[in-house]
Amino acid sequence: MNERAGRLLVVDDEEINRLMLSAMLTRLGHGVVLASSGEEAMTLIGAEPFDLALLDVLMEGLGGLETLARVRAIRSRLELPVIMVTANHATKDIVQAFELGANDYVTKPVDLAVLGARVQTQLEMQQLGRLKEEFLAMASHDLKNPLCTVGLAAGLLDDTVSSGGAMTKSMISILRNIRKDVRRMQSMVEDFVDGQALREGRLELSCTPTDFNKLATAASSGHADAAAVKHIEIGLDLDTALEPILADERRVVQLIDNLLGNAIKFSASKCPVTLRTSAEERGALFEVCDSGPGLTDADMKGLFVRYAKLSNRPTGTEKSSGLGLAICKQLVDLHHGQIGARNNPDGGSTFWFSLPSGDSSRTGV
């Protein structure tokens, strides 16, 4: 498995220790956030996503073991691996740390090679665990339910048609529902497969001249049924002077579908959504503007992070895999573009991405 960088939290009440660990981990390519106490660590963990925490055992105030117990009350070993940092080699303390939910430990003075190997091992185990959970969730619920619906509907159609009955309006409606559920399952499988390919660096682009306006119009039509269920109007505000840019059209469609699908999924009934395109000096900008509840400061920090828990929830019966925005970020990065979000002055939020115009050297496989 390829090595990957993580967003790590270092907790130690001694500044010199925090800075030393931060320097080591930064040198290994990880992003590091520092906390000077157990109390500060709990505040950060409650507000921001982290891939792993390094927690000193002996601290003033809220000690390392007590902090660990509080962490485990809100985050599992898989959600947030914790490596204890200790100068105490006593078996009793090490055993207690494991009993409270520690994933591993390192001893002081910390060796860079040992620290790097232990952190990487935990990140890889976390990735494998999440992959397993994601697959099981998809197989046991996200795919099982629509498959049952498709099976029942197909059986009903088969009984009707095979007995010589005519196709009625209700039968046509059933066929449309089958197509909708099949598209939903295809999207789930694609998210799962693409997410893994992106993490392993196996996904490549095939770039051709891509018309943002054409794709926006197609997306508006493609999501019309889902929007109609919530009485949501999809508006188009397209820059007619925008010229095609060199991009992987299939992946741009995936980006637009994810952002527009989310806007519909998280918007309340009768809240309009607008797709907007505009030319930039070196490329093209695409925006999806909604009039929903908007994003909190904590949401902003968790956007485009796998499995981030945001404050908003789907307003209907829709499901969220927690992968869509993270995949969008990786796809935009592959295009050397930018992606982000902001709250609108009059309510709601806007998700956007911009791609550079590119050149012939970026055409791929």
Secondary structure, 3 states (H helix, E strand, C coil): CCCCCCEEEEECCCHHHHHHHHHHHHHCCCEEEEECCHHHHHHHHHHCCCCEEEEECCCCCCCHHHHHHHHHHHCCCCCCCEEEEECCCCHHHHHHHHHHCCCEEEECCCCHHHHHHHHHHHHHHHHHHHHHHHHHHHHHHHCHHHHHHHHHHHHHHHHHHHCCCCCCHHHHHHHHHHHHHHHHHHHHHHHHHHHHHHHCCCCCCCCEEECHHHHHHHHHHHCHHHHHHCCCCEEEECCCCCCCEEECHHHHHHHHHHHHHHHHHCCCCCCCEEEEEEEECCEEEEEEEECCCCCCHHHHHHCCCCCCCCCCCCCCCCCCCCCHHHHHHHHHHHCCCEEEEEECCCCCEEEEEEEECCCHHHCCC
